[in-house]
């Protein structure tokens, strides 16, 4: 058995589900849960996102067969903006994680973020820290405290821009997408507080993640926009 969460599920065949599993032991992989849906079937209630599980599977191919599962604590109940945040994080993991590539620290960070979303709703700073840690875990980490143009430390009262695959370099404050040195240092030290810092950090990480996500838009982001226009 391995600790797990489901990132996504959809109907498969007549009474089965095709699941996208995120496990502590094996990372991300697809699995089929057979015979769990339909009239009189209640087992599929556990097989949904944000439910901590212990699961067991078999199979050597790409798609595994789920053979047993049980709750591993209570379901995280996300509502409103926190729910959209949960869908967003799940979609990031599905798009960026390679299959069968374990990331135990990232799994623990994910569980902790869900706990925070369940307990107190959206915390934008915590979301930014999760994104930053995820990039590090996937080998895409960015150096926030060094001006990569000259190797000097980032200074709080100066301005910088991010250059993909290089890092942050100093720039005039009027430069498009300029980010303050104070924001970079606060993000690095996990001490974001001011709303303007959160906005700058969000724009920075959206730029970095966008490079690895490619041109295909995130469905969760579009869903969030649509819900707030309604």
Secondary structure, DSSP 8 states (H G I E B T S, - for coil): -EEEEEEEEEEETTTEEEEEEEETTTEEEEEEETT--STT--GGGGSSTT--EEEEEE-SSSSEEEEEEEESS------THHHHHHHHHHHHHHHHS-BT---HHHHHHHHHHHHHHHHH---HHHHHHHHHHHHHHTT----SSB-TTT--B--TTSEEEEETTTEEEE--TTSTT-EEHHHHHHHHTT---SHHHHHHHHHHHHHHHHHHH-SS--HHHHHHHHHHH-
